[in-house]
Amino acid sequence: SSEGSGEGNNDDDCVTFRWITAGHSASAGHGNMFNQTYTASVQAAASSFFDVLGIDFIAKSRAAGGTNSGPEHSMCMDAIYGTDIDVLWWDFGMTDGGDDWLHYLWGNRVALHPTMPIMLNFDEGRNNRGSIRNDLVADGLSAFTLSGLQNLRKIFPDSKNNPDANQLPRAVAYYMCGGHHENDDVCGEHKWDTARYCPKGAKFQTSWHNGWKDHLFIGRLAAVFLFEHLADALKELDTATAAALRRRVEEEDFESTMIPSISQEYLNYLKSMERADQTAFAQSSIHKGPVNMGVKDGFERLGESGFQKFLRNKSFCRPADLPSQARYLSLATRGNESGVHIGLGVYAGFDKGYDFKKLPPPKPSDDDTPPLLTRFDGEGNRNNPCYGDHFAIDFKDVFLVRSGDKWMTDIIPNEAELETLEGSQDAGVSREGMFLICTRWCDWGRCGFGHVGLDGVGNTTTILIDGQEAKVAIKVNDRCYVMGNKDGSTKFGPGGKSGRRRGQYEVKYRVNKEGGNLLMSAIAVI
């Protein structure tokens, strides 16, 4: 599959099992070194028993600070997390908060993902989310929840007022104090292990970010979950094989009875069953409860039918933020600098875009210039061992449209994106040409850099989609907007004009405010 590109594996027969971490800053490991995250912990533990079966276990982090689960990440699932996933870990509880409709949107998009992965939830919070998952499981989604972690943590010895705490194993000593993990007591003094990497100190070491011991614990616990289910699968395979052989003999059914085995034939059989499950899910009824929440919280102007399109329509997305699989394969820039996977979701050699301090001069006479892939963190930060490959890989990059460039033009999706992403989510779903554009995450609402936003579409900003002007931007949340045309419709047609392939659109942007800039984090077509 396309996922194999850059993973350092040239064996076409190699079997892989992919774990993808999705979540917010704590999930991304902020405050720790990147090799101390629970993604690293599950990789180290799970790879040992997958290796015994000849399966290459690959864990990648796609978590990013300050992000919630949707609508950007939900609608950009293939592009951000990849098209080949076995387990997709959800850890957005802190940022999704009480917006339970986001969880329903996420679950629907997981079920429509091309490999229909297991939705594994690190969720000790709201019961409403559990009810939502139960409804989705009844419709065919595979979902599990790791809960009760606080009770498991209390099994560890308490280090507070313990004269022998220093004799405990390093990962156990000063983990629990007074019944709480990594708190501000003596355990808080031992929460981080970054000084040997970063003598001057590391960023983001806050009370709401897990320390390295808790990351280790969560990752090991997730690995135990995988081991138990892998062992159960092997037992089930053995039992099913014996039962199928008996059925062949007793019923003399030698043609239709599939004999379970570790073979490509049986794998294809299981995949056909999975495709049938996905088709059934796509045709299942939509649950009114979370839909009503979604309409109330973010889709008032789009209504129930608009939200349903987000739930079930096919979605293509071009994300700018890191980390994302599409960025690492450099799809937005036509795949000219495809990256190489180093490990844990860290890539090297991909197109990192322009440093915003070193942008090329505007080209007002060239309407064909696409928006500029731009990074704001600076090349120095990304190469620094304390804030680069070894510390964090999540960055809020953008596609930049400058007023000085006049018109900027792009084709969405381009040929590289069509080849890699377009074949996904084909189980009875479709696209209608609805455009969702999300702008840069602005910490505490401060974007700077002359950001004009999308509230001024038709005034400070002009956007043409296959020649139709977007007259209004319908706000879905603080950053994401659905484009509407002059007829009040959100449909911009099937694409494919001027000889382009069906589903391809020419999108033209212009910032009319002098000195203004449009900072886009993602463009999705639904």
C-alpha positions as CSV (number, residue, x, y, z in Angstrom):
1,S,0.0,0.0,0.0
2,S,1.0,3.7,-0.2
3,E,1.6,3.6,3.5
4,G,4.7,1.6,2.9
5,S,6.4,4.5,1.2
6,G,9.4,5.7,3.2
7,E,8.9,3.1,6.0
8,G,12.3,1.6,5.3
9,N,10.8,-1.8,4.4
10,N,11.4,-3.1,0.9
11,D,9.9,-6.6,1.4
12,D,6.7,-6.7,-0.6
13,D,5.6,-9.8,1.4
14,C,6.1,-8.1,4.8
15,V,2.9,-8.1,7.0
16,T,2.5,-4.9,9.0
17,F,0.2,-3.9,11.9
18,R,-0.1,-0.1,12.2
19,W,-1.0,1.7,15.4
20,I,-1.7,5.5,15.0
21,T,-1.9,7.8,18.0
22,A,-4.4,10.7,17.6
23,G,-4.8,13.2,20.4
24,H,-3.8,16.6,22.0
25,S,-0.6,17.9,23.5
26,A,-0.5,15.4,26.4
27,S,-0.9,12.6,23.8
28,A,1.9,14.1,21.8
29,G,4.2,13.9,24.8
30,H,4.7,17.6,25.4
31,G,7.0,18.2,28.3
32,N,8.9,15.0,27.6
33,M,11.3,13.8,25.0
34,F,9.6,12.2,22.0
35,N,11.1,8.8,22.7
36,Q,9.4,8.9,26.1
37,T,5.8,9.1,24.8
38,Y,3.3,6.3,25.2
39,T,3.6,5.8,21.4
40,A,7.2,4.9,21.9
41,S,6.2,2.7,24.9
42,V,3.6,0.7,23.0
43,Q,6.1,0.3,20.1
44,A,8.8,-1.1,22.3
45,A,6.5,-3.5,24.1
46,A,4.2,-4.7,21.3
47,S,6.8,-5.1,18.6
48,S,8.4,-8.0,20.6
49,F,5.4,-10.3,20.4
50,F,4.3,-9.2,16.9
51,D,7.8,-10.1,15.7
52,V,7.4,-13.7,16.9
53,L,4.6,-14.0,14.3
54,G,6.6,-12.3,11.6
55,I,4.4,-9.2,11.8
56,D,6.1,-5.8,11.6
57,F,4.5,-3.6,14.3
58,I,4.6,0.1,13.5
59,A,3.4,2.8,15.9
60,K,3.2,6.4,14.7
61,S,2.2,9.5,16.6
62,R,-0.1,11.9,14.8
63,A,-1.0,13.8,18.0
64,A,-0.7,17.6,18.1
65,G,-0.9,20.2,20.7
66,G,-4.1,22.3,21.0
67,T,-6.2,20.2,18.7
68,N,-9.6,18.6,19.1
69,S,-10.9,15.7,17.2
70,G,-13.0,17.6,14.6
71,P,-14.1,18.7,12.3
72,E,-10.7,19.2,10.7
73,H,-9.0,16.0,12.0
74,S,-12.2,13.9,11.5
75,M,-12.7,15.1,7.9
76,C,-8.9,14.8,7.2
77,M,-8.5,11.3,8.7
78,D,-7.0,9.6,5.6
79,A,-4.6,12.5,4.9
80,I,-3.4,13.0,8.5
81,Y,-3.4,9.5,9.9
82,G,-2.8,7.5,6.7
83,T,-4.8,5.1,4.5
84,D,-3.7,1.9,6.2
85,I,-4.5,1.7,9.9
86,D,-5.2,-1.2,12.2
87,V,-5.7,0.6,15.5
88,L,-6.5,4.4,15.8
89,W,-6.0,5.6,19.3
90,W,-8.3,8.5,20.5
91,D,-7.1,10.8,23.2
92,F,-9.0,14.1,22.7
93,G,-10.9,14.1,26.0
94,M,-9.2,17.3,27.3
95,T,-9.8,19.3,24.2
96,D,-13.2,17.9,23.0
97,G,-14.6,18.6,26.4
98,G,-18.4,18.5,26.4
99,D,-18.8,18.6,22.6
100,D,-20.0,15.0,22.4
101,W,-21.1,15.4,18.7
102,L,-17.4,15.6,17.9
103,H,-17.0,12.0,19.2
104,Y,-19.9,10.9,17.1
105,L,-18.4,12.5,14.0
106,W,-15.0,10.9,14.8
107,G,-16.5,7.4,15.1
108,N,-18.4,7.7,11.9
109,R,-15.3,8.8,10.0
110,V,-13.3,5.9,11.6
111,A,-15.9,3.4,10.3
112,L,-15.7,4.9,6.8
113,H,-11.9,4.8,6.8
114,P,-10.6,2.5,4.0
115,T,-9.3,-0.1,6.5
116,M,-12.0,0.4,9.1
117,P,-9.6,0.3,12.0
118,I,-10.3,-0.4,15.7
119,M,-11.2,2.8,17.5
120,L,-9.3,2.5,20.8
121,N,-10.2,5.1,23.3
122,F,-8.1,6.5,26.1
123,D,-11.2,7.9,27.9
124,E,-11.9,8.1,31.6
125,G,-14.3,10.9,31.3
126,R,-17.8,11.4,30.0
127,N,-20.4,8.7,30.0
128,N,-22.1,10.3,27.0
129,R,-19.1,9.4,24.8
130,G,-19.4,5.8,26.0
131,S,-23.1,5.7,24.9
132,I,-22.1,7.1,21.5
133,R,-19.5,4.4,21.1
134,N,-22.1,1.7,22.0
135,D,-24.4,3.0,19.3
136,L,-21.6,3.0,16.7
137,V,-20.5,-0.5,17.7
138,A,-24.1,-1.7,17.2
139,D,-23.8,-0.3,13.7
140,G,-20.6,-2.2,13.0
141,L,-17.7,-0.1,14.3
142,S,-15.0,-1.9,16.4
143,A,-14.4,0.2,19.5
144,F,-12.7,-0.5,22.8
145,T,-12.0,1.8,25.8
146,L,-9.1,1.7,28.2
147,S,-10.7,2.9,31.5
148,G,-10.1,2.6,35.2
149,L,-6.5,3.6,34.9
150,Q,-6.5,5.5,38.2
151,N,-7.4,2.3,40.1
152,L,-4.6,0.5,38.3
153,R,-2.2,3.2,39.2
154,K,-2.9,2.8,42.9
155,I,-1.4,-0.7,42.7
156,F,2.0,1.0,42.5
157,P,3.7,1.6,45.8
158,D,3.3,5.1,47.3
159,S,6.6,7.0,47.5
160,K,5.4,9.8,49.8
161,N,7.0,9.5,53.2
162,N,8.6,6.2,52.0
163,P,12.2,6.0,53.2
164,D,12.8,3.2,50.8
165,A,11.4,4.9,47.7
166,N,14.9,5.2,46.2
167,Q,15.2,1.4,46.3
168,L,12.2,1.0,44.0
169,P,12.7,0.5,40.2
170,R,13.3,3.8,38.5
171,A,9.9,3.8,36.6
172,V,8.1,3.1,39.9
173,A,9.9,5.3,42.4
174,Y,8.1,8.6,42.9
175,Y,5.3,7.7,40.5
176,M,2.5,7.6,43.1
177,C,2.4,10.0,46.1
178,G,-0.5,10.3,48.4
179,G,-2.7,8.2,46.1
180,H,-2.0,10.5,43.1
181,H,0.4,10.0,40.2
182,E,3.1,12.6,39.3
183,N,1.5,15.2,41.5
184,D,3.1,18.4,43.0
185,D,4.4,16.5,46.0
186,V,7.8,14.8,45.9
187,C,6.6,12.9,42.9
188,G,6.3,16.2,41.0
189,E,10.0,16.7,41.5
190,H,10.7,13.5,39.7
191,K,8.0,13.8,37.0
192,W,10.3,14.8,34.1
193,D,13.5,13.2,32.6
194,T,14.7,15.7,30.1
195,A,17.6,17.4,31.8
196,R,20.1,14.9,30.3
197,Y,18.9,15.8,26.9
198,C,18.1,19.5,27.4
199,P,20.3,21.0,30.2
200,K,18.6,24.4,29.7
201,G,15.2,22.9,30.3
202,A,12.3,21.7,28.1
203,K,9.1,23.4,27.2
204,F,5.5,22.5,28.2
205,Q,6.2,20.8,31.5
206,T,2.8,21.6,33.0
207,S,0.4,19.9,35.4
208,W,-1.9,18.7,32.7
209,H,0.9,16.9,30.7
210,N,1.8,13.4,31.7
211,G,5.3,12.7,32.8
212,W,7.5,10.0,31.4
213,K,6.5,7.3,33.9
214,D,2.8,7.8,33.2
215,H,3.5,7.6,29.4
216,L,5.4,4.4,30.0
217,F,2.5,3.0,32.1
218,I,-0.1,3.9,29.5
219,G,1.9,2.5,26.6
220,R,2.6,-0.8,28.4
221,L,-1.1,-1.2,29.3
222,A,-2.1,-0.6,25.7
223,A,0.5,-3.3,24.7
224,V,-1.1,-5.7,27.1
225,F,-4.5,-5.0,25.5
226,L,-3.0,-5.8,22.1
227,F,-1.3,-9.0,23.3
228,E,-4.5,-10.3,24.8
229,H,-6.4,-9.7,21.6
230,L,-3.7,-11.1,19.5
231,A,-3.6,-14.3,21.6
232,D,-7.4,-14.5,21.4
233,A,-7.2,-14.2,17.6
234,L,-4.8,-17.0,17.3
235,K,-7.0,-19.3,19.5
236,E,-10.0,-18.3,17.4
237,L,-8.1,-19.0,14.2
238,D,-7.2,-22.5,15.5
239,T,-10.7,-23.3,16.7
240,A,-12.3,-22.0,13.5
241,T,-9.9,-24.1,11.4
242,A,-10.9,-27.3,13.2
243,A,-14.6,-26.4,12.9
244,A,-14.4,-25.6,9.2
245,L,-12.5,-28.9,8.5
246,R,-15.3,-30.9,10.4
247,R,-17.9,-29.1,8.4
248,R,-16.2,-30.0,5.1
249,V,-16.2,-33.7,6.1
250,E,-19.6,-33.9,7.6
251,E,-21.4,-31.8,5.0
252,E,-19.2,-32.7,2.1
253,D,-19.0,-29.0,1.3
254,F,-15.6,-28.7,-0.3
255,E,-16.2,-25.5,-2.3
256,S,-17.9,-22.9,-0.2
257,T,-16.3,-23.7,3.2
258,M,-13.4,-21.3,3.7
259,I,-10.6,-23.0,5.8
260,P,-9.1,-20.4,8.1
261,S,-5.3,-20.1,7.7
262,I,-2.5,-17.7,7.8
263,S,-2.6,-17.1,4.1
264,Q,-3.3,-14.4,1.5
265,E,-6.5,-16.2,0.5
266,Y,-8.0,-16.2,4.0
267,L,-6.9,-12.6,4.5
268,N,-8.7,-11.6,1.3
269,Y,-11.8,-13.4,2.6
270,L,-11.6,-11.5,5.9
271,K,-11.2,-8.2,4.0
272,S,-14.3,-9.0,1.9
273,M,-16.3,-9.4,5.2
274,E,-14.9,-6.1,6.4
275,R,-16.0,-4.3,3.2
276,A,-19.4,-5.8,3.7
277,D,-19.4,-4.5,7.3
278,Q,-18.4,-1.0,6.1
279,T,-21.1,-0.9,3.4
280,A,-23.6,-1.9,6.0
281,F,-22.4,0.9,8.3
282,A,-22.5,3.5,5.6
283,Q,-26.2,2.5,5.0
284,S,-27.1,2.4,8.7
285,S,-29.4,4.9,10.3
286,I,-27.9,8.1,11.8
287,H,-28.6,8.5,15.5
288,K,-30.6,11.6,16.2
289,G,-29.2,12.4,19.7
290,P,-25.6,13.3,18.7
291,V,-26.8,14.8,15.4
292,N,-29.0,17.2,17.4
293,M,-26.0,18.1,19.6
294,G,-24.0,18.8,16.5
295,V,-26.6,21.0,14.9
296,K,-27.0,23.0,18.1
297,D,-23.2,23.4,18.7
298,G,-21.7,23.9,15.3
299,F,-24.1,23.3,12.4
300,E,-27.0,25.7,13.0
301,R,-26.8,27.2,9.6
302,L,-26.1,23.9,7.8
303,G,-28.8,22.1,9.6
304,E,-29.3,18.3,10.1
305,S,-28.7,17.5,6.4
306,G,-25.4,19.4,6.4
307,F,-24.1,17.6,9.5
308,Q,-25.2,14.2,8.0
309,K,-22.9,15.0,5.0
310,F,-20.0,15.4,7.4
311,L,-20.9,12.0,8.9
312,R,-21.3,9.9,5.8
313,N,-20.1,11.7,2.6
314,K,-16.7,10.9,1.1
315,S,-14.1,13.4,2.1
316,F,-10.8,14.5,0.5
317,C,-8.5,16.7,2.5
318,R,-5.2,18.6,2.1
319,P,-3.7,19.4,5.6
320,A,-0.9,21.8,6.3
321,D,-0.3,21.0,9.9
322,L,2.3,18.4,11.1
323,P,2.3,15.6,11.7
324,S,0.4,14.2,8.8
325,Q,0.9,11.4,6.3
326,A,0.1,13.6,3.4
327,R,2.7,16.2,4.5
328,Y,5.3,13.5,4.9
329,L,4.7,12.2,1.4
330,S,4.7,15.8,0.2
331,L,1.4,15.3,-1.6
332,A,0.4,19.0,-1.6
333,T,3.6,19.8,-3.5
334,R,3.1,17.0,-5.9
335,G,5.1,14.4,-4.0
336,N,8.4,15.7,-5.2
337,E,10.2,15.2,-1.8
338,S,8.6,12.1,-0.2
339,G,9.9,11.6,3.3
340,V,11.6,8.6,4.9
341,H,10.2,7.1,8.1
342,I,12.8,7.1,10.9
343,G,10.5,5.7,13.6
344,L,7.5,6.5,15.8
345,G,6.0,8.7,13.1
346,V,9.1,10.8,12.7
347,Y,10.0,11.5,9.0
348,A,13.0,13.1,7.3
349,G,13.5,14.4,3.8
350,F,10.0,15.7,3.1
351,D,9.1,19.2,1.9
352,K,9.0,21.4,4.9
353,G,7.8,24.5,3.0
354,Y,9.0,28.1,3.4
355,D,10.2,29.7,6.6
356,F,7.8,32.7,7.0
357,K,10.9,34.9,7.6
358,K,12.4,33.8,4.3
359,L,9.4,33.9,1.9
360,P,9.9,34.4,-1.8
361,P,8.8,37.8,-3.2
362,P,5.2,38.1,-4.3
363,K,4.3,37.3,-7.9
364,P,1.3,39.5,-8.7
365,S,1.5,38.9,-12.4
366,D,1.5,35.1,-12.1
367,D,-2.1,33.8,-11.3
368,D,-0.9,30.2,-11.3
369,T,1.2,30.4,-8.2
370,P,-0.3,28.1,-5.5
371,P,-0.7,29.1,-1.9
372,L,2.7,28.8,-0.1
373,L,3.3,26.0,2.3
374,T,4.7,28.0,5.2
375,R,6.1,27.1,8.6
376,F,6.1,29.6,11.5
377,D,8.3,27.8,14.0
378,G,11.6,28.5,12.3
379,E,14.1,26.0,11.0
380,G,16.3,26.4,14.0
381,N,13.6,25.2,16.4
382,R,12.9,22.1,14.4
383,N,16.6,21.1,14.2
384,N,17.3,21.8,17.9
385,P,17.6,18.4,19.7
386,C,15.5,19.8,22.5
387,Y,12.7,20.9,20.2
388,G,13.0,19.0,17.0
389,D,13.2,15.3,16.2
390,H,13.9,14.4,19.8
391,F,11.3,16.6,21.5
392,A,8.2,17.4,19.3
393,I,7.0,16.8,15.8
394,D,3.8,18.7,15.8
395,F,3.8,22.2,14.2
396,K,1.0,24.5,13.0
397,D,2.0,25.1,9.4
398,V,-0.2,26.8,6.9
399,F,-1.0,27.3,3.2
400,L,-0.4,31.1,2.9
401,V,-2.2,33.5,0.6
402,R,-0.7,37.0,0.5
403,S,-2.4,40.2,-0.7
404,G,0.8,41.0,-2.6
405,D,0.4,37.9,-4.8
406,K,-3.0,39.0,-6.0
407,W,-4.6,35.8,-7.4
408,M,-3.2,32.4,-6.3
409,T,-4.4,29.2,-7.9
410,D,-4.4,25.6,-6.9
411,I,-5.9,22.3,-8.2
412,I,-7.5,20.2,-5.4
413,P,-6.9,17.3,-5.4
414,N,-3.7,17.2,-7.5
415,E,-2.5,14.1,-9.3
416,A,-0.3,12.9,-6.4
417,E,-3.2,13.2,-4.0
418,L,-5.6,11.4,-6.4
419,E,-3.1,8.5,-6.7
420,T,-2.6,8.2,-3.0
421,L,-5.8,9.2,-1.3
422,E,-8.7,9.1,-3.8
423,G,-9.3,5.4,-3.7
424,S,-10.4,5.5,0.0
425,Q,-13.8,5.6,1.5
426,D,-15.6,4.0,-1.4
427,A,-18.1,1.9,0.5
428,G,-21.3,3.4,-0.9
429,V,-20.3,7.0,0.0
430,S,-20.0,10.0,-2.3
431,R,-18.9,13.7,-2.4
432,E,-21.0,16.7,-3.3
433,G,-18.4,19.4,-3.7
434,M,-18.9,21.0,-0.3
435,F,-15.7,22.9,0.7
436,L,-14.6,23.1,4.3
437,I,-11.7,25.5,4.9
438,C,-10.0,25.7,8.2
439,T,-7.6,28.5,9.3
440,R,-4.5,28.4,11.5
441,W,-4.8,27.5,15.1
442,C,-4.3,30.8,17.0
443,D,-3.1,30.4,20.5
444,W,-5.4,32.4,22.8
445,G,-7.0,33.9,19.7
446,R,-3.8,35.7,18.6
447,C,-2.9,34.9,15.0
448,G,-0.8,37.8,14.0
449,F,0.9,38.1,10.6
450,G,-2.0,40.1,9.2
451,H,-4.4,37.1,9.3
452,V,-7.7,38.1,7.7
453,G,-9.7,34.9,8.5
454,L,-12.7,33.7,6.6
455,D,-15.4,35.9,8.1
456,G,-14.7,38.4,5.3
457,V,-15.2,36.0,2.4
458,G,-16.7,38.1,-0.4
459,N,-15.1,41.3,1.0
460,T,-11.5,41.1,2.4
461,T,-11.0,37.7,0.7
462,T,-12.2,36.3,-2.6
463,I,-12.4,32.6,-3.3
464,L,-13.4,31.1,-6.6
465,I,-14.2,27.4,-6.9
466,D,-14.4,26.2,-10.5
467,G,-15.3,29.8,-11.4
468,Q,-18.1,30.1,-8.8
469,E,-17.5,32.7,-6.1
470,A,-17.9,31.8,-2.5
471,K,-20.2,34.5,-1.3
472,V,-20.4,33.4,2.3
473,A,-18.4,31.4,4.8
474,I,-20.6,29.4,7.1
475,K,-18.9,29.0,10.5
476,V,-18.7,25.5,11.9
477,N,-16.4,26.2,14.8
478,D,-13.8,28.8,15.7
479,R,-11.6,28.1,12.7
480,C,-13.5,26.0,10.1
481,Y,-16.0,27.3,7.6
482,V,-18.1,25.8,4.9
483,M,-18.2,27.9,1.7
484,G,-21.5,28.9,0.2
485,N,-22.2,30.2,-3.3
486,K,-24.5,32.9,-4.6
487,D,-27.5,30.6,-4.6
488,G,-27.1,29.9,-0.9
489,S,-26.0,26.4,-1.7
490,T,-22.9,24.7,-0.3
491,K,-22.5,22.5,-3.5
492,F,-19.8,23.5,-6.0
493,G,-20.4,20.7,-8.4
494,P,-18.6,17.5,-9.2
495,G,-15.4,19.1,-10.4
496,G,-13.6,18.1,-13.6
497,K,-13.9,21.3,-15.6
498,S,-11.4,22.3,-18.3
499,G,-10.3,18.7,-19.0
500,R,-9.5,17.9,-15.3
501,R,-10.5,14.6,-13.8
502,R,-13.9,14.4,-12.1
503,G,-13.5,15.4,-8.5
504,Q,-10.7,17.9,-9.3
505,Y,-11.4,21.6,-8.7
506,E,-9.6,24.8,-9.6
507,V,-9.6,27.0,-6.5
508,K,-8.5,30.6,-6.8
509,Y,-7.7,32.8,-3.8
510,R,-7.2,36.5,-3.4
511,V,-6.7,38.6,-0.2
512,N,-8.1,42.1,-1.0
513,K,-7.0,43.7,2.2
514,E,-3.7,45.5,1.7
515,G,-1.0,43.7,3.7
516,G,-3.4,41.0,4.7
517,N,-2.7,37.2,4.7
518,L,-5.0,34.2,4.7
519,L,-3.5,31.3,6.8
520,M,-5.2,28.0,6.0
521,S,-4.5,24.8,7.9
522,A,-6.6,22.5,5.8
523,I,-8.9,22.4,2.8
524,A,-11.4,19.5,2.6
525,V,-13.9,18.6,-0.1
526,I,-17.0,16.7,1.1
